[in-house]
Amino acid sequence: MRYGWWDSLTSLHGRAVAVMAEPGIVPNALVRQARLRQASPSATGQPMSRQELADSVNTLVAGSGGGARMDAAYIAKLERGEHRWPNQRYREALRAVLHAASDADLGFATPRRP
């Protein structure tokens, strides 16, 4: 197992910064790429932000009778690979918002059981 490998470069206030991944956690590039392919509903010419994705998912989940409390931090955890299998309502809403045909298209995998 490798410790402290550099995951990727992201932008922070216009500057590139390296992001260090946790040992044993594999970033989920598919969900991040799917989000970045979507247009921002509020910023013309920009990709959808993590908070905009969370808001869209919350709207769909709430509309189907469920309570939703997804936020930008949760989306970041999905992208970093810290959460690999969101609950069913979240997965359904994420597939709808990100126009994905399956959970696998978003890099989601069921937890392994011994």
C-alpha positions in Angstrom: 0.0 0.0 0.0 1.3 3.5 -0.9 0.9 6.4 1.5 0.6 10.0 0.5 0.4 9.8 -3.2 -0.7 12.9 -5.1 -4.2 12.4 -6.4 -4.7 15.3 -8.8 -4.6 19.0 -9.2 -7.6 21.1 -8.4 -8.2 24.8 -8.4 -8.4 26.8 -5.2 -9.1 30.5 -5.7 -7.6 30.4 -9.1 -4.4 28.5 -8.1 -3.6 24.9 -8.7 -3.0 22.8 -5.6 -2.1 19.2 -5.2 -4.6 17.0 -3.3 -3.3 14.1 -1.3 -5.4 11.0 -1.2 -5.9 8.8 1.9 -4.1 5.5 1.9 -6.2 2.7 0.3 -8.8 5.1 -1.1 -9.2 5.4 -4.8 -10.6 8.6 -6.2 -13.8 8.3 -8.2 -12.9 10.1 -11.5 -16.2 9.0 -13.2 -18.5 10.9 -10.9 -16.3 14.0 -11.0 -16.1 13.9 -14.8 -19.9 13.4 -15.1 -20.4 16.5 -12.9 -17.9 18.6 -14.9 -19.7 17.6 -18.2 -22.9 19.2 -16.9 -23.5 23.0 -17.4 -23.9 25.1 -14.3 -27.5 26.3 -13.9 -26.3 29.6 -12.5 -22.9 30.4 -14.2 -23.0 30.5 -18.0 -20.2 28.6 -19.6 -19.1 27.0 -16.3 -19.4 23.3 -15.2 -21.9 22.4 -12.5 -20.5 23.0 -9.0 -20.5 20.4 -6.3 -23.2 22.4 -4.4 -25.3 22.8 -7.6 -25.2 19.0 -8.0 -26.1 18.5 -4.3 -29.0 20.9 -4.6 -30.3 19.2 -7.8 -30.1 15.8 -6.1 -31.8 17.1 -3.0 -34.7 18.5 -5.1 -35.2 15.1 -6.8 -35.0 13.1 -3.6 -37.4 15.5 -1.8 -39.8 15.4 -4.7 -40.0 11.6 -4.3 -41.0 11.8 -0.7 -37.6 11.4 0.9 -35.6 13.7 3.1 -32.3 14.9 1.6 -29.3 16.6 3.1 -26.6 16.2 0.5 -24.2 19.1 0.3 -21.0 20.0 -1.5 -18.9 18.2 1.1 -20.7 15.0 0.5 -20.1 15.3 -3.3 -16.4 16.0 -2.6 -16.3 12.7 -0.6 -17.9 10.8 -3.5 -15.3 12.3 -5.9 -12.4 11.5 -3.5 -13.7 7.9 -3.2 -14.4 8.2 0.5 -18.0 7.2 -0.1 -18.3 4.4 -2.8 -22.0 3.4 -2.5 -24.5 6.2 -1.8 -28.0 5.1 -0.7 -30.5 4.0 -3.3 -32.4 7.4 -3.5 -29.1 9.3 -3.9 -27.8 7.0 -6.6 -31.1 7.3 -8.5 -31.1 11.1 -8.3 -27.4 11.3 -9.2 -28.0 9.1 -12.3 -30.8 11.3 -13.3 -29.0 14.6 -12.8 -25.8 13.4 -14.4 -27.5 11.5 -17.2 -25.9 8.2 -16.3 -27.5 4.9 -17.4 -26.1 2.9 -14.4 -24.3 3.1 -11.1 -21.2 1.8 -12.7 -21.2 4.7 -15.2 -20.7 6.9 -12.1 -18.0 4.7 -10.6 -20.3 3.4 -7.8 -19.6 -0.1 -6.5 -21.3 -2.1 -3.8 -19.2 -2.5 -0.6 -17.3 -5.8 -0.5 -18.3 -8.1 2.2 -16.0 -10.8 3.7 
